[in-house]
Amino acid sequence: NIIVFRRLVKSRKECKLYESKPLGSAIKFKRKAMKMTLEEGSEGICSVSYLSKIENNLIELGDQFLDPLVERFGLENLYDSQDNNFEKDMEEIIEHLTYNTKPERDMLFEYVDRIDYQAQLIQMGYNIIFGYDEIAWQSFNDLKMYIPNLEDQEFTLFLILSSIYLYRHNQHSEAFEILILAPKFEDLKQRSVLLLLKWRLLNAFRMHKMSEVFTNYPIYVNMLVDIEHFNLLQDIRNEYIQFEAYYRHPENIEDSLSKMHTLSKKEKDYVLAKSLFFHRRYQEVIRLGRSYYKNSSQWLILYLISLDNEHKHNDLKLLLTQTNDLKDTCNTSQLLISHLQHKYSGDKEQLLNYLRRTILGIKNLTDEYHILDYLMVDSQQLFSSLQLYKEAVQVTKSYLPRLKTLKQAESNPDKE
């Protein structure tokens, strides 16, 4: 919930109380794991309010309460390992995220028996790097209560990791909003700034946030040139040409692709297919996509919509019966498959229930701009075909503001 997230960030700005040691968070995590109330946790040791303040880093833990609390919650090993390599490990995670590499050592070994916020942050980073998203999201839910206590570098890493998870699940609007809550760039290390700019741009590309792209793409490129990170420069240029495919003519895109020697044939074909798709040349998209759609969610999306727009109903219905053979389906492609299955099932009651529940619900749909645009137009036509004109109009009223919001940049100049 982005509103709750913003409230926690605001609390962080106002309190300026950052946890210097992980003991308070460890007590809170362990007490909750033991299903103990504050009253039970503090009984015979200190007052309820004192324990609450310790857990939330509002006061320093007095020496007379240290050993009894450590013993009650079984935190002796944690307390003995306060002098750890957390800062170095956090920097290593940022390095791997920057260069899209994976650690060769087991970074979690030192943290496996720990339950404090530092351990949670390292575990979240490690799991994001290796693609264990659902495990990483468990750490997010534990860490978010400690947003007011995180130092700038910790807080920035937490935001970046959260945005990567959301990006992978096509929740680009929330991913972008989270990133603009980061501290001022001048208060951060260079690699953290690079990661913030990179993921802001990647989300902006998907949402067609024009002002964000035109403002920060040159800044990011110039930073990479200055520090001679040419591999990262090539990566962002490859992403940028996919963004350009929405606006440039296919022949111009094809000419640019011929000069990009680092892209594979499959990658070049995909960029060209996007340009063809956005210029409504669906037959050519179908021709290109036949070799790729079974193994790529991105290709599958273009292929399905192109078949539908070209009224290739027999091919489309056959494909929809073979979805178990598809190798890679993200939540957006699954949404699209579900939409088409309802559309061509022949059951009007199920179709109507789906349109009212999912399409008009809109809340849990993708932030992929062209998918939302397709769903809006197609659902409007489906409602109209059922002679439900009021709901057809309601679809447009619901989706147009959402599409407009995706394209609007929401940057905060006070933070940069």
N, C-alpha and C positions, 0 to 999 in steps of 0.2 A: 504494500500500500504506500504509494509515493507521498501521500499526505502525512502519514505517520513518520515516514523516513525524513521528510523535511522538518518535522517537529523535533525529532531527535537531533538533527544537525543544528537547528536553532538553539537547542539546549546546550549543545557543545560549545557554540560561540559564546553563550552567555555565562556558562559556568567557568570555562577555562580551567577545569580540574582534570588533569590527565593522570592516569594511573601509572606510576613509575615502577611498580612491582606488580606481578600477576597474582599475588596472594589473595587480594580482595575478590577478584573475579573467580578464583578457584574455589573459595569458600561458597560463593553464591551458586556456581555450577554444581558443586558437590551437594550442597544442601537441597537443591531442587531435584538432583538425581536420587537422593535419599528420601525424597518426598516429605521433607521436614518443613514445618512452618518456621517463621522467624522466632516465634515464642519457644518452640522446641529446640532450635539451634542455639539460642542464647541462654537457655535455662541453666542457672547455677554458675554462669560465667560472667555475663554482662547484661545490660538492659537490651530490650528489643530494639529501641531506636539506635543504640550504639552499634549493634550488629548491622542494622540496615545501612548506617552511614559508612561502616567499614566496607561492606559489600559494594557500595556505590562510590567509594573513594572520596568521601566528603571529609574524612578525618584520617589522621595517621593511627595505625594500630599500636596501642600501648603495650609495653613489654610485659605487663602483668597479665594481659589477655592472650598474648601470642601463643605460648605453649598449650594452654587449655583448648584454644580453638583449633590449632593444628592437630592436636591429638583427637579431638572430637570428630573431626571430618577426615581423619586419616591422610593428612597432607604432609607428613614428615619428609617424604622423598622430594616432593615439589619444593618445600621450603629449603632443603639442602642444595637444590639445583638452581638457585636464583641467578648465580653468575653463569649464564649460558651464552650460546652463540646466536641468540635470536636476531640481533642486528645484522650479523653476517648472513644468516639464512634468509632473512627478508630481502637483503640486497641480491642474493643469488636468485630468488624467485623473480624479482623484477628484471634481472638480466635474462633469464630464460623466457620471460614473457616478451621482452624487447626483441630478442633474436629468434623467437619461436623455436626454441630448443628444449630438450628435456634433461633433467639432472641424471647423472650416471650413478650417483650414490643414493642411499635411502635417507632422505632428509627427515623422515618422520621418526627415525630411531630414537632420537633424544626426547621426542614429545609424546611417544606412544602411551606413557603412563601419566601424562599430565592433562589437566582439564581446565587450565587457565586460558585467558583470552589470547595470550601469545601463541600457545599451542594450537588453538582453534584457527588463528590467522595463517599460521604456517601450513596446517592441514588443508585449509581451504585453498591456498595457493597451489600446493602440490597436487591436489585433486583436480583443480581447474586445468593445470598444465597437462595432466594425463587424460583429461576428458571424462573424469568421473564426476559428472555434473551433479547428480542427485546427492551424492555424499557431500560435495562441496556446499550444496544448498542447505544441508543440515547445519553446517558450520555457520552459514550466513544467519540462520535463525537464532543461533546461540550468540553470535557476535553483535547483532544489531542493537541489543540492549546496552552494549558498551560503547556505542558511537560517541557519547559525550566524554568518554575517558581516553579515547585513542589520540596519540600524538599525530602530528601532521603527516609524517611518512606512513605510519600505520593506517591512518584514516584514508589516505589516498590509495594505498594498495587495496584496502577493503572495497573502496568504490570501484576501482578498476576490475577487480575479480568479480564483483557483483554484476558489472556491466557486461563482462564477457559472457557470463552465464545467460543474461537476458538477450544478448545479441544472438547467441547460438539458438535461442528459442524464439527468435524473430520478434521479440518485444523491444523494438528499437526506440520507441518513444520513451519508455521508462529507462532504458539503458542510457540514453542521451541525457535525460533529466538528472539521473544520478551523477553523471560525470561533471555536470556544470556546478555541482555542489562542492567540488574539490577546493582546497585552499588556493591562495594566489600563487601563480606560477613562480614568482620570485622567492617564495618560501620553500620551494621544493627542489629536489635534485633533478639534474637534466634528464635522466632516464625516466623518471616519473612523469615529467612534462611531456616527453616524447610519447609515452604510453597513453596519456590523457588525450593528446591531439590525435593520435592514431585511431583510438576507438571512438572518439567524437566524429571523426571523418567517416569511418566505416559505417556508423549508424546514419550519418547525414546522407551518405551515398544511397542507402537503402530507402530513406524517407524522402529523398529529393529536397533536402533542406538547402536551397540555393545559396542563401547568404552565409550559412555556416561553411559550405564548401569553398565559396569564393573568398571568404575571409581567412580561413585557417589552412587550406591546402597549400597556398604559397609559403606560409610561415613554416609549416611542417617540412616541406620540400627544401627550403633554404637551410633549415636546421640540419637536415640530413646531409646536405652538400657540405656545409661548414665542418661537420665532424667526420665526413667521408664515409658515411654508412650507406654505401651504394646498393647493397643488397636490399636494405629496407626501402631505399628510394625506388628501386625497381618494383618491389611489392606494392607500394602505394600507387605507382603509376599504372600497374595492372588493374588495380581496383578502380582507379579514376576513369580508365577507358570504358569500363563496364558502366559507370555512371554516365559517361558521354554517349554511350550507345542509345540512351533514351532520346537524345536530342539530335544527334548527327545522322546524316543520310548513310545508309548501308555501304554505298560505294566509297564514301569518305572514311568510314570506319575500317573498311577492308584495306584501304591504302595505308592507314596508320598501323594496322596489324602486321602488314608485310615488313615493317621496319622494326618490329618488336621481336627480337630473336630469342628472348628468354621464355616466351610462352610456347606451350605445346600446341599441337594441332587441335586437340580437344578444347583447350582453353580459348584459342582463337575462334574456333567454330562457335563456341558458346557466346562470346562477345558479339560476333556477327549475327547469330541467331537472335540475340536480344534486340539489336538494331532493327533487324527484319520484323521482329514481333511488334515493336513499338511503331513501326511504319506499316503495320497491318498486312504484311506479306507472309501470310500464314502458311501458304503452300510450301514456301521455301524453308520455313521453320520446321515443318513436318518432315521434309526431305532430309534436312540436317540432323534432326532429332532422333530419327529411327535407330541410329547406331549408339545412342547414348542414354536414352530415357530410362532404360531398365536399371541402370547403375548409378544414376545421379538424380537427386531430388530437384536440383535447380533445373536440369533439363526436363524432368518429368512435368514440372509446372508449366513451362512454355509449351511443351508438347500437348498436354491435356487441353489447355485453353485454345490452342491453335486448331486442334481437331474439332472442338466444339464450335468455334467461330466459322470453320469451313464446312460445318454440318456433316462431318464424317461420323455419322451416328453409329453405323455398324462397327467401324474400327474402335470407336470410343467405348461402346458397350462391351465389346470383346475384351478390351484392355481392363475395364473395370471388374471383370470376372477373374482377372489374373493378377490382382494386386499382391497376392502372397508371393509372387515370383520377383517382385521388385526388391532390389538390393538395398536401397537407401531411401527412406521416406522421413522427412522432418515433419514437425507439427503443422507447417503450412501446407505441404503437399497432402498430408492426411486430411486437412480441412477441405482442400479442393476436391479430393477423391470423394469424401463424404457428400459434398455439395452435388457433385455430378451423379453419384449413386442415387440420391434422393430425386434428382431431376429426371432421371431416366428409369426409375423403378416402376413407374406406372401407377403407383399408389398415391392418389391425390391427398388423402387424409394425412399420410405420413409426410408428404412433401409440405403440406400446409403447416403441420406441427413443427417441422424443421425450420421453415422460413420464419415462423413467429418466435420460436425459442432461440435459435442460433443467430439468424441474420439480423433480426430486429434487436436481439440482445447485444450484439456487436462487442460487448465488453471483453470477451476472451478471444477475439479474433486476432489475426496477424497484423503487424505493422508494415508488412510489405505493400508498398504503395500500389503497384499494378494489380496485385491480387485483390485488394480492397476495391479498387476501381472496377475490376471485372465482376466481383460479387455484387456490387451496387447495381450495375447495369443489368446483369443477368437476373437478379432477384426482383428487380423492378418489373422486368418483362414477365417473369413467372407469376407474380401477383396479378399483373394485368391480364394474363391469359386465364386466370381463375376469376376474373371480373372483380377483383378486390382492389379497386383503384385507390381507395383511401390509404390502404397499407402500402401500395406501390409508391405513393407520394411520400409516405412516412419513411421508406427506405432512403430515398434521396435526401430528405431532411436530416436523417440521422448520419448519413455517410459523408455528405459534402463538407460539413464542418470538421469531421475527423480527417478527411483527406487534406483539407486546408491546414489543419494543425500540424500534420506531419511535415508539410513543406515549409512551415514557418520556423525560422531559427529562434531558439530560446536562450541564447547565450547571455551571460551576465558580465558586462564589462568591468564591474567592480571587483571581479575575482581574477582578472587576468592582467 
